[in-house]
Amino acid sequence: MKNYESLVKKIFPVFAMLLAISLFPVFLKNNYYLTIGCQAMLYCIVALGLNFIVGMSGMMTLGTGAVYGLGAYTSALLSTKLGVNPWLALIPVLVMGWLIGKGLGFPSLRVQFVYFSLVTIAFNEIVRNLLTNLEFTGSGTGVRNIPPYSIFGFEFNTQLRSYYLIFAFLVVFIIIALRIAKSKWRRAFIAVKDNPEALEVSGINVSSVKITAFTLSSIFGCVAGALYAHFNRYITPSTFTTDLSISFVVMLIIGGLGNFWGCILGAYVVAFLPQLLRSAGTSYKLIYAVLMMLAVILFPNGIMSDIRRSVGKLINNGKGFSKGGGIGENRTGN
């Protein structure tokens, strides 16, 4: 019975969250909000990957916007310039993610803390400037007329169709992230943050663990970028800025660093909150910044950790109530 209850507790959050996301178009049929919903799911994929670096391994990277952009441009250019099928273009996108992970992982072996953050900021700006100035990338005008994904002639060329395609990818990446979170790699990533010296003494190569974290994160980010390119059908370098990289980190901080479900919650907060505040006019950015600051102050461990703590208390109180046998007895017991 205990094993059954434990299994239900593990599966129920996954099922409930995926069910809510899948039913989102049913309740909000507005195409604008469907577009934001697609963007939120793409952010979820990026945040799940970034969590391996920032949340688990404790290395602050501010170059994820460039990773997202390189994934988008790789798939977009292959599809528009060479006529490669978008599905086949995912293979070079995965290779691009692997290369970025290896390339960004090596500086983390030599520089740490704020210095490493500066390296990743420089990487983001270098990529953005290259995308802006190189002719084959479309320069500042970007890439247009990017074809949508299609299966046997069925094109994912509307917001609703794209929504469920991205949702399918999100499910796959959630499963992958969960598998990694249950494996030895999660413990290795956390050990890199907490006690790298002990990890070395145990015979585990810290350098390999760091590079693996960056590689996983970059693959997640590049695939999300490719999905964005074929969903939006038009990309421009001005999208993939350092501000976007900071937003990805904010998602983790708001949801809870290292918290799997916090990544998803934080992605939805960052995607939807600015849109909901636009009715405030030109002041919406100020209001958004104040709300983010308050969230960090009030929930230093992330919103999800406080939600889980509150749910845990309710469950424990419910058990105490049922065991107590009556209202009066439960009241005196507390």
matplotlib code that plots the C-alpha trace (Angstrom):
import matplotlib.pyplot as plt

x = [0.0, 2.8, 4.5, 1.3, 0.8, 4.4, 3.9, 0.7, 2.5, 5.2, 3.0, 0.1, 2.1, 3.4, -0.1, -1.8, 0.7, 0.7, -3.1, -3.4, -1.0, -2.7, -6.1, -4.9, -6.2, -9.6, -10.1, -8.2, -9.0, -7.5, -4.7, -2.6, -2.6, -2.0, 1.1, 2.2, 1.4, 3.7, 6.4, 6.0, 6.5, 9.6, 10.9, 10.1, 12.4, 15.2, 14.7, 14.8, 18.2, 19.5, 18.6, 21.5, 24.0, 22.6, 20.2, 22.2, 25.8, 25.8, 27.4, 25.9, 25.7, 24.2, 24.7, 21.6, 19.9, 22.8, 22.3, 18.6, 19.4, 22.0, 19.6, 17.0, 19.4, 20.8, 17.4, 16.1, 19.1, 19.2, 15.5, 15.4, 18.8, 19.4, 15.8, 16.5, 13.4, 12.9, 12.8, 16.1, 17.5, 17.1, 20.2, 22.5, 20.7, 21.6, 25.2, 25.2, 24.0, 26.8, 29.5, 28.2, 28.2, 31.7, 32.9, 31.1, 32.0, 35.8, 35.9, 34.1, 37.1, 39.4, 37.2, 34.5, 31.8, 31.3, 34.2, 32.5, 29.3, 31.2, 32.6, 29.0, 27.8, 30.6, 29.6, 26.0, 27.1, 29.6, 26.9, 24.3, 26.7, 27.7, 24.1, 23.5, 26.5, 26.9, 25.2, 24.3, 22.3, 20.2, 22.1, 19.8, 16.7, 16.9, 15.4, 11.9, 9.5, 10.8, 8.7, 6.6, 7.0, 4.9, 4.0, 2.8, 1.5, -0.1, 1.5, 1.8, 1.1, -1.5, -1.1, -3.3, -1.3, 2.0, 0.9, 0.4, 3.5, 5.6, 3.6, 4.7, 8.4, 7.9, 6.6, 9.7, 12.1, 10.3, 10.8, 14.4, 14.9, 13.2, 15.3, 18.5, 17.2, 16.8, 20.3, 23.8, 24.3, 22.0, 24.1, 27.3, 25.9, 24.9, 28.3, 30.1, 28.2, 28.5, 31.9, 33.9, 37.0, 35.2, 34.0, 37.6, 38.7, 35.9, 37.5, 34.9, 36.2, 34.8, 35.7, 33.7, 30.7, 30.7, 31.0, 28.2, 25.9, 26.7, 26.2, 22.7, 21.7, 22.9, 21.0, 17.8, 18.3, 19.1, 16.1, 13.8, 15.4, 14.7, 11.1, 10.8, 12.1, 9.6, 6.7, 7.4, 8.3, 10.6, 13.6, 15.9, 19.1, 17.4, 15.4, 18.5, 19.9, 21.5, 18.2, 16.7, 19.5, 18.8, 15.1, 15.9, 17.9, 15.0, 12.7, 14.9, 15.2, 11.5, 10.5, 13.3, 16.9, 17.4, 13.6, 12.3, 8.7, 9.9, 11.5, 8.1, 6.3, 9.0, 8.8, 5.1, 5.4, 8.0, 6.1, 2.6, 3.1, 4.4, 1.5, -1.0, 0.6, 0.5, -2.9, -0.9, 0.6, 4.2, 4.5, 4.2, 7.9, 8.4, 5.5, 7.0, 10.4, 8.9, 6.9, 10.0, 12.0, 9.2, 9.0, 12.8, 12.5, 9.4, 10.3, 14.1, 14.0, 11.5, 7.8, 7.5, 9.4, 6.9, 3.9, 5.3, 5.8, 2.3, 0.9, 2.9, 1.5, -2.0, -1.4, 0.1, -2.7, -5.2, -3.6, -3.5, -7.1, -8.2, -6.1, -7.4, -11.0, -12.7, -12.6, -12.2, -9.4, -7.5, -7.8, -6.4, -3.6, -2.4]
y = [0.0, 2.4, 1.7, 2.4, 5.7, 6.6, 5.8, 7.9, 10.9, 10.7, 10.2, 12.6, 15.9, 14.8, 13.8, 16.9, 19.3, 17.7, 17.5, 21.2, 22.1, 19.8, 21.3, 24.9, 25.5, 24.2, 27.0, 29.8, 29.6, 33.1, 32.7, 35.3, 33.3, 30.1, 31.7, 32.7, 29.1, 27.7, 30.1, 29.1, 25.4, 26.3, 28.1, 25.0, 22.9, 25.5, 25.8, 22.1, 21.9, 25.0, 23.5, 21.0, 23.8, 26.6, 24.6, 21.4, 22.2, 25.8, 27.4, 30.7, 31.0, 33.9, 32.7, 30.5, 33.0, 32.5, 28.7, 29.1, 31.3, 29.0, 26.1, 28.3, 29.5, 26.1, 24.6, 27.7, 28.1, 24.4, 24.4, 27.6, 27.7, 24.0, 22.7, 20.2, 18.7, 20.3, 16.8, 15.9, 19.3, 18.2, 16.0, 19.0, 20.9, 18.1, 18.2, 22.0, 21.5, 19.0, 21.3, 24.3, 22.2, 21.1, 24.6, 26.4, 23.6, 24.1, 27.7, 26.5, 24.4, 27.5, 30.3, 30.3, 32.5, 35.9, 35.5, 32.6, 34.6, 37.3, 34.7, 33.5, 37.1, 37.7, 34.4, 35.6, 39.0, 37.5, 35.1, 37.9, 40.2, 37.4, 36.6, 40.3, 41.0, 37.8, 37.8, 34.1, 34.5, 37.2, 39.9, 42.1, 41.2, 37.6, 34.5, 34.5, 32.0, 29.1, 26.0, 24.4, 20.8, 18.3, 14.6, 12.8, 16.1, 17.3, 20.6, 22.1, 25.5, 26.9, 27.9, 25.0, 22.4, 23.9, 23.9, 20.2, 19.5, 21.5, 19.8, 16.4, 17.6, 18.9, 15.5, 13.8, 16.3, 16.0, 12.2, 12.7, 15.2, 12.9, 10.0, 12.1, 13.4, 9.8, 8.7, 9.0, 12.2, 14.2, 13.3, 14.1, 17.5, 18.4, 17.2, 19.6, 22.4, 21.3, 19.6, 19.1, 18.1, 15.2, 14.2, 14.2, 12.1, 9.6, 9.0, 11.0, 13.4, 16.8, 18.2, 15.5, 16.1, 19.9, 19.4, 16.8, 19.3, 22.0, 19.5, 18.4, 22.0, 23.1, 20.2, 21.1, 24.8, 24.1, 21.8, 24.4, 27.0, 24.9, 24.4, 28.2, 28.9, 26.6, 27.7, 31.5, 31.1, 34.1, 34.7, 37.7, 38.2, 40.9, 38.1, 36.2, 38.8, 38.7, 39.9, 36.6, 34.7, 36.6, 35.7, 32.0, 32.3, 34.2, 31.3, 29.0, 31.5, 32.1, 28.5, 27.2, 26.4, 22.7, 22.1, 20.1, 21.4, 24.9, 25.1, 24.6, 27.0, 29.7, 29.4, 30.0, 32.9, 34.6, 33.9, 35.0, 37.6, 40.4, 39.8, 40.0, 43.3, 45.0, 46.6, 48.8, 50.6, 51.9, 51.0, 47.3, 46.7, 48.5, 46.5, 43.2, 44.0, 44.8, 41.6, 39.6, 41.3, 40.6, 36.9, 36.5, 38.1, 36.3, 33.0, 32.7, 29.0, 29.4, 29.4, 25.7, 24.8, 26.8, 25.2, 21.7, 22.6, 23.9, 20.8, 18.6, 20.4, 19.9, 16.2, 15.8, 17.8, 15.6, 12.5, 13.8, 14.8, 11.3, 9.6, 12.0, 10.9, 14.2, 17.9, 18.6, 16.0, 17.4, 21.0, 20.1, 18.1, 21.2]
z = [0.0, 0.9, -2.5, -4.2, -2.4, -3.2, -6.9, -7.0, -5.4, -8.0, -11.0, -10.0, -10.3, -13.8, -14.9, -13.5, -15.0, -18.5, -18.4, -17.6, -20.4, -22.9, -22.1, -22.3, -25.9, -24.9, -22.4, -24.2, -27.9, -28.6, -31.0, -29.2, -26.0, -27.9, -29.3, -25.8, -24.7, -27.4, -26.3, -22.7, -23.6, -25.5, -22.5, -20.4, -22.6, -22.4, -18.6, -18.1, -19.8, -18.1, -14.7, -15.2, -15.2, -13.0, -10.7, -10.1, -11.0, -9.6, -12.6, -13.7, -17.5, -19.3, -22.8, -23.2, -25.5, -28.0, -27.7, -28.4, -31.4, -32.9, -32.8, -34.5, -37.2, -37.9, -38.7, -40.4, -42.8, -43.6, -44.4, -46.4, -48.1, -48.8, -48.7, -46.0, -44.4, -40.9, -39.3, -40.8, -39.8, -36.2, -36.6, -37.3, -34.6, -32.1, -33.4, -32.9, -29.3, -28.7, -30.1, -28.1, -25.0, -25.4, -26.4, -23.5, -21.0, -21.3, -20.1, -16.9, -16.1, -16.0, -14.7, -12.1, -10.5, -12.0, -14.4, -16.0, -16.3, -18.1, -20.5, -21.3, -21.8, -24.3, -26.1, -26.3, -27.8, -30.2, -31.6, -31.8, -33.7, -36.1, -36.8, -37.4, -39.7, -41.7, -45.1, -45.3, -42.0, -43.5, -41.6, -39.4, -41.4, -40.3, -42.1, -43.5, -45.0, -42.8, -43.6, -40.8, -39.7, -41.5, -41.3, -44.5, -45.9, -42.6, -41.9, -38.4, -39.8, -37.3, -33.7, -32.5, -34.5, -33.5, -29.9, -29.8, -31.7, -29.2, -26.4, -27.7, -27.7, -24.2, -23.0, -24.5, -22.8, -19.5, -19.7, -20.5, -17.7, -15.2, -16.2, -15.8, -12.4, -11.2, -12.5, -11.1, -13.2, -11.0, -7.9, -9.9, -10.9, -7.4, -6.1, -8.5, -6.8, -3.2, -2.9, -6.1, -4.1, -2.6, -6.1, -7.4, -4.4, -5.3, -8.6, -10.7, -13.3, -12.4, -15.8, -17.6, -15.3, -16.0, -19.8, -19.7, -17.9, -20.6, -23.4, -22.1, -21.6, -25.1, -26.8, -25.0, -25.9, -29.6, -30.1, -28.5, -30.8, -33.9, -32.8, -32.3, -35.8, -37.6, -35.3, -35.8, -39.5, -39.1, -36.9, -36.4, -34.3, -32.1, -30.4, -29.0, -26.7, -23.3, -21.9, -23.1, -21.4, -18.2, -18.5, -18.7, -15.5, -13.9, -14.7, -12.6, -9.7, -9.6, -9.8, -7.6, -8.5, -9.0, -8.8, -11.7, -11.5, -10.6, -14.1, -15.7, -13.3, -13.8, -17.6, -17.5, -15.1, -17.2, -20.5, -19.4, -16.6, -18.9, -21.3, -18.5, -17.3, -20.7, -19.8, -17.4, -20.4, -20.3, -16.6, -17.1, -17.2, -13.9, -12.3, -13.7, -12.3, -8.9, -8.9, -9.8, -7.0, -4.4, -5.6, -4.9, -1.5, -0.4, -1.9, -1.7, -2.5, -5.3, -5.5, -6.1, -2.9, -0.9, -2.8, -2.1, 1.6, 1.9, 0.2, 2.5, 5.5, 4.3, 3.7, 7.1, 8.8, 6.9, 8.2, 11.7, 11.5, 10.2, 12.9, 15.6, 15.0, 15.6, 15.3, 19.0, 19.3, 16.3, 17.6, 21.0, 19.4, 17.6]

ax = plt.figure().add_subplot(projection="3d")
ax.plot(x, y, z, "-o")
ax.set_aspect("equal")
plt.show()
